[in-house]
Amino acid sequence: MLGLIGKKICMTSYFNELGDCIPCTVIKAGPCTVLQKKSIKTDGYYSIQLGFEEKPTNKPLLGHFNKFNSSPKKIISEFSGNFLNSPGDVIKVDLFKETDKVDIVGISKGKGFQGVVKRHGFSGVGEKTHGQHNRSRAPGSIGAGSDPSRVFKGTRMAGRMGGKRRTIKNLTILKIDFKRNLLIVKGSIPGNQKSYLLINKNGNRNFK
């Protein structure tokens, strides 16, 4: 098994043996239940389906969980690969060990509709001179006139910022609390507190 579903708890500081203060993130990783195992024969590919956190659900979905002898789960995700785990198995944080490298996927914080200064780091049109009293955070020119007489696709402009799927690679696990299923990972990861994450071991990026 090469990954788990988790939840971001908070950021904090970790002090190593040398007394260095290292910023880190605390993640509740699992326990995850194996809901389904897919194969080339039945589904056309190999993968394993994991569920995380219990929740009430409707009858159609309940049938899927009952089929694999599991209680309803809030978050479901697939990890591609031909694994030895069977439906009903519970995967815990002991899948990892300290100093392991992991890739973590999350949804970045949504910041709403933002201008070009905050969204793209523009410096604005310039100083408030020559009558430009309200142009200090404006985007400026966005294209030529009669040729090509259009705005090119991909031009950096104001728009919705954040709320996108992001992956942070090669983060180091500093410490593991096996009793509470907690990972302490060096650095920051995308998302708000209590947002859900995919934690992938050994550079495995075959997940959905």
C-alpha beads as a LAMMPS data file, in Angstrom:
LAMMPS data file: protein, C-alpha beads

208 atoms
207 bonds

1 atom types
1 bond types

-500.0 500.0 xlo xhi
-500.0 500.0 ylo yhi
-500.0 500.0 zlo zhi

Masses

1 110.0

Atoms # bond

1 1 1 0.000 0.000 0.000
2 1 1 1.519 3.319 -1.055
3 1 1 -0.799 6.010 0.305
4 1 1 -3.459 7.204 2.746
5 1 1 -6.223 9.770 2.953
6 1 1 -5.732 12.321 5.726
7 1 1 -6.884 15.602 7.234
8 1 1 -4.840 18.729 7.917
9 1 1 -4.934 19.543 11.640
10 1 1 -2.672 22.583 12.061
11 1 1 0.800 24.011 11.621
12 1 1 3.267 24.075 14.489
13 1 1 6.990 24.026 15.297
14 1 1 9.248 21.007 15.750
15 1 1 12.586 21.158 17.581
16 1 1 15.231 18.645 16.495
17 1 1 18.209 17.325 18.478
18 1 1 20.274 20.423 17.611
19 1 1 17.586 22.758 18.911
20 1 1 16.628 24.013 15.461
21 1 1 13.035 25.210 15.111
22 1 1 11.451 23.616 12.034
23 1 1 8.020 24.703 10.754
24 1 1 5.833 21.655 10.186
25 1 1 2.271 20.491 9.579
26 1 1 0.300 18.022 11.699
27 1 1 -1.841 15.601 9.675
28 1 1 -4.329 12.989 10.839
29 1 1 -3.510 10.138 8.443
30 1 1 -6.129 7.382 8.415
31 1 1 -7.220 4.927 9.535
32 1 1 -8.528 4.146 6.038
33 1 1 -10.698 1.180 5.096
34 1 1 -10.191 -0.727 1.848
35 1 1 -13.608 -0.510 0.155
36 1 1 -12.919 -2.078 -3.210
37 1 1 -10.147 -3.759 -5.154
38 1 1 -10.191 -3.342 -8.932
39 1 1 -8.426 -5.562 -11.458
40 1 1 -7.818 -5.699 -15.180
41 1 1 -10.232 -8.623 -15.462
42 1 1 -13.217 -6.806 -13.952
43 1 1 -12.447 -3.092 -14.429
44 1 1 -9.663 -2.844 -17.006
45 1 1 -7.012 -1.601 -14.581
46 1 1 -5.519 -2.293 -11.155
47 1 1 -6.364 -0.022 -8.245
48 1 1 -7.521 0.015 -4.665
49 1 1 -10.314 2.207 -3.253
50 1 1 -9.930 3.674 0.237
51 1 1 -12.502 5.352 2.487
52 1 1 -11.806 7.841 5.299
53 1 1 -14.062 9.137 8.114
54 1 1 -17.557 7.856 8.734
55 1 1 -20.736 9.712 7.755
56 1 1 -24.472 9.040 7.294
57 1 1 -25.445 8.330 3.699
58 1 1 -28.371 7.430 1.435
59 1 1 -29.516 3.929 0.460
60 1 1 -27.915 3.716 -3.003
61 1 1 -24.470 4.565 -1.622
62 1 1 -25.059 2.387 1.418
63 1 1 -25.317 -0.611 -0.891
64 1 1 -21.795 0.027 -2.157
65 1 1 -20.389 0.097 1.376
66 1 1 -22.368 -2.941 2.525
67 1 1 -21.071 -4.915 -0.444
68 1 1 -17.562 -4.564 0.940
69 1 1 -18.523 -4.894 4.639
70 1 1 -17.718 -1.291 5.516
71 1 1 -19.512 1.566 7.245
72 1 1 -20.261 4.659 5.063
73 1 1 -17.210 6.842 4.447
74 1 1 -17.039 10.586 3.870
75 1 1 -13.990 10.670 1.574
76 1 1 -13.269 8.011 -1.077
77 1 1 -10.149 7.890 -3.231
78 1 1 -8.383 5.413 -5.509
79 1 1 -4.696 4.505 -5.602
80 1 1 -3.561 2.771 -8.783
81 1 1 -1.524 -0.421 -8.488
82 1 1 -1.820 -4.142 -7.854
83 1 1 -1.740 -4.250 -4.040
84 1 1 -2.076 -7.212 -1.676
85 1 1 -4.743 -5.587 0.491
86 1 1 -8.298 -6.956 0.477
87 1 1 -11.687 -5.226 0.980
88 1 1 -12.310 -4.673 4.682
89 1 1 -8.631 -4.217 5.591
90 1 1 -7.805 -1.151 7.697
91 1 1 -4.692 0.833 6.740
92 1 1 -3.141 2.924 9.512
93 1 1 -0.328 5.411 9.855
94 1 1 2.194 2.621 10.525
95 1 1 2.380 2.408 6.733
96 1 1 4.983 5.201 7.055
97 1 1 8.155 5.572 9.048
98 1 1 10.137 8.627 10.143
99 1 1 12.384 10.227 7.474
100 1 1 10.137 8.858 4.681
101 1 1 9.533 11.198 1.738
102 1 1 5.896 11.799 0.792
103 1 1 3.938 13.749 -1.819
104 1 1 0.848 15.488 -0.446
105 1 1 -2.129 16.648 -2.508
106 1 1 -4.643 19.192 -1.247
107 1 1 -6.963 21.992 -2.357
108 1 1 -5.380 25.407 -1.875
109 1 1 -7.159 28.103 0.108
110 1 1 -9.763 29.983 -1.933
111 1 1 -9.162 33.753 -1.996
112 1 1 -12.086 34.815 -4.161
113 1 1 -11.886 37.283 -7.065
114 1 1 -8.556 39.144 -6.910
115 1 1 -6.807 41.793 -8.980
116 1 1 -3.528 41.433 -10.841
117 1 1 -1.374 42.784 -7.994
118 1 1 -2.368 40.074 -5.532
119 1 1 -3.029 37.305 -8.073
120 1 1 0.071 37.686 -10.263
121 1 1 2.389 40.022 -8.353
122 1 1 2.043 43.002 -10.713
123 1 1 3.390 46.315 -9.444
124 1 1 0.575 48.429 -10.903
125 1 1 0.677 51.207 -13.495
126 1 1 2.918 53.533 -11.498
127 1 1 2.889 56.544 -9.222
128 1 1 -0.167 58.726 -8.743
129 1 1 0.998 61.449 -11.140
130 1 1 -0.340 63.081 -14.300
131 1 1 -3.924 62.504 -13.237
132 1 1 -3.551 58.759 -12.502
133 1 1 -5.142 59.063 -9.109
134 1 1 -6.807 55.613 -9.133
135 1 1 -4.514 53.489 -11.314
136 1 1 -1.895 52.259 -8.829
137 1 1 -3.240 48.666 -8.829
138 1 1 -4.520 48.536 -12.420
139 1 1 -3.287 45.922 -14.940
140 1 1 -2.315 48.420 -17.637
141 1 1 -2.386 47.544 -21.325
142 1 1 -3.559 44.018 -22.197
143 1 1 -2.801 43.956 -25.922
144 1 1 -2.154 45.832 -29.149
145 1 1 -4.762 47.803 -31.083
146 1 1 -5.636 47.066 -34.697
147 1 1 -3.181 44.165 -34.902
148 1 1 -3.966 41.571 -33.581
149 1 1 -7.117 43.381 -32.352
150 1 1 -7.816 40.767 -29.705
151 1 1 -6.551 39.647 -26.321
152 1 1 -4.425 36.498 -26.382
153 1 1 -5.544 33.457 -24.409
154 1 1 -3.721 33.070 -21.126
155 1 1 -3.117 36.792 -20.571
156 1 1 -2.648 37.347 -16.874
157 1 1 -5.620 39.318 -15.634
158 1 1 -7.859 39.638 -12.595
159 1 1 -9.886 36.555 -11.686
160 1 1 -10.641 33.843 -9.176
161 1 1 -7.630 32.930 -7.050
162 1 1 -6.956 29.725 -5.107
163 1 1 -9.244 26.758 -4.588
164 1 1 -7.201 24.534 -6.910
165 1 1 -5.686 21.068 -6.528
166 1 1 -1.995 21.363 -5.676
167 1 1 0.752 18.807 -4.992
168 1 1 3.761 19.390 -2.724
169 1 1 6.493 16.834 -3.424
170 1 1 9.240 15.218 -1.342
171 1 1 8.164 16.364 2.122
172 1 1 9.972 14.697 5.014
173 1 1 8.128 12.970 7.866
174 1 1 9.693 14.261 11.088
175 1 1 7.677 12.295 13.640
176 1 1 4.779 9.829 13.841
177 1 1 2.226 9.417 16.643
178 1 1 0.997 5.852 16.101
179 1 1 -1.610 5.991 18.898
180 1 1 -3.444 8.989 17.421
181 1 1 -2.596 8.343 13.744
182 1 1 -0.739 11.645 13.384
183 1 1 2.034 12.579 10.964
184 1 1 4.287 15.567 11.566
185 1 1 5.560 16.663 8.152
186 1 1 8.249 19.253 7.502
187 1 1 6.987 22.425 5.814
188 1 1 3.567 23.640 4.757
189 1 1 0.911 21.970 2.643
190 1 1 -2.048 23.418 0.695
191 1 1 -5.465 23.859 2.261
192 1 1 -7.283 25.131 5.320
193 1 1 -7.377 23.389 8.662
194 1 1 -9.614 20.283 8.539
195 1 1 -9.221 20.054 4.748
196 1 1 -8.672 16.600 3.267
197 1 1 -5.403 15.403 1.757
198 1 1 -3.911 12.524 -0.207
199 1 1 -0.600 11.320 1.235
200 1 1 1.526 9.294 -1.167
201 1 1 4.629 7.334 -0.261
202 1 1 7.816 6.855 -2.294
203 1 1 6.826 9.197 -5.078
204 1 1 3.695 7.217 -6.000
205 1 1 1.518 9.680 -7.970
206 1 1 -0.991 7.170 -9.327
207 1 1 -4.051 8.350 -7.390
208 1 1 -7.401 9.956 -8.128

Bonds

1 1 1 2
2 1 2 3
3 1 3 4
4 1 4 5
5 1 5 6
6 1 6 7
7 1 7 8
8 1 8 9
9 1 9 10
10 1 10 11
11 1 11 12
12 1 12 13
13 1 13 14
14 1 14 15
15 1 15 16
16 1 16 17
17 1 17 18
18 1 18 19
19 1 19 20
20 1 20 21
21 1 21 22
22 1 22 23
23 1 23 24
24 1 24 25
25 1 25 26
26 1 26 27
27 1 27 28
28 1 28 29
29 1 29 30
30 1 30 31
31 1 31 32
32 1 32 33
33 1 33 34
34 1 34 35
35 1 35 36
36 1 36 37
37 1 37 38
38 1 38 39
39 1 39 40
40 1 40 41
41 1 41 42
42 1 42 43
43 1 43 44
44 1 44 45
45 1 45 46
46 1 46 47
47 1 47 48
48 1 48 49
49 1 49 50
50 1 50 51
51 1 51 52
52 1 52 53
53 1 53 54
54 1 54 55
55 1 55 56
56 1 56 57
57 1 57 58
58 1 58 59
59 1 59 60
60 1 60 61
61 1 61 62
62 1 62 63
63 1 63 64
64 1 64 65
65 1 65 66
66 1 66 67
67 1 67 68
68 1 68 69
69 1 69 70
70 1 70 71
71 1 71 72
72 1 72 73
73 1 73 74
74 1 74 75
75 1 75 76
76 1 76 77
77 1 77 78
78 1 78 79
79 1 79 80
80 1 80 81
81 1 81 82
82 1 82 83
83 1 83 84
84 1 84 85
85 1 85 86
86 1 86 87
87 1 87 88
88 1 88 89
89 1 89 90
90 1 90 91
91 1 91 92
92 1 92 93
93 1 93 94
94 1 94 95
95 1 95 96
96 1 96 97
97 1 97 98
98 1 98 99
99 1 99 100
100 1 100 101
101 1 101 102
102 1 102 103
103 1 103 104
104 1 104 105
105 1 105 106
106 1 106 107
107 1 107 108
108 1 108 109
109 1 109 110
110 1 110 111
111 1 111 112
112 1 112 113
113 1 113 114
114 1 114 115
115 1 115 116
116 1 116 117
117 1 117 118
118 1 118 119
119 1 119 120
120 1 120 121
121 1 121 122
122 1 122 123
123 1 123 124
124 1 124 125
125 1 125 126
126 1 126 127
127 1 127 128
128 1 128 129
129 1 129 130
130 1 130 131
131 1 131 132
132 1 132 133
133 1 133 134
134 1 134 135
135 1 135 136
136 1 136 137
137 1 137 138
138 1 138 139
139 1 139 140
140 1 140 141
141 1 141 142
142 1 142 143
143 1 143 144
144 1 144 145
145 1 145 146
146 1 146 147
147 1 147 148
148 1 148 149
149 1 149 150
150 1 150 151
151 1 151 152
152 1 152 153
153 1 153 154
154 1 154 155
155 1 155 156
156 1 156 157
157 1 157 158
158 1 158 159
159 1 159 160
160 1 160 161
161 1 161 162
162 1 162 163
163 1 163 164
164 1 164 165
165 1 165 166
166 1 166 167
167 1 167 168
168 1 168 169
169 1 169 170
170 1 170 171
171 1 171 172
172 1 172 173
173 1 173 174
174 1 174 175
175 1 175 176
176 1 176 177
177 1 177 178
178 1 178 179
179 1 179 180
180 1 180 181
181 1 181 182
182 1 182 183
183 1 183 184
184 1 184 185
185 1 185 186
186 1 186 187
187 1 187 188
188 1 188 189
189 1 189 190
190 1 190 191
191 1 191 192
192 1 192 193
193 1 193 194
194 1 194 195
195 1 195 196
196 1 196 197
197 1 197 198
198 1 198 199
199 1 199 200
200 1 200 201
201 1 201 202
202 1 202 203
203 1 203 204
204 1 204 205
205 1 205 206
206 1 206 207
207 1 207 208
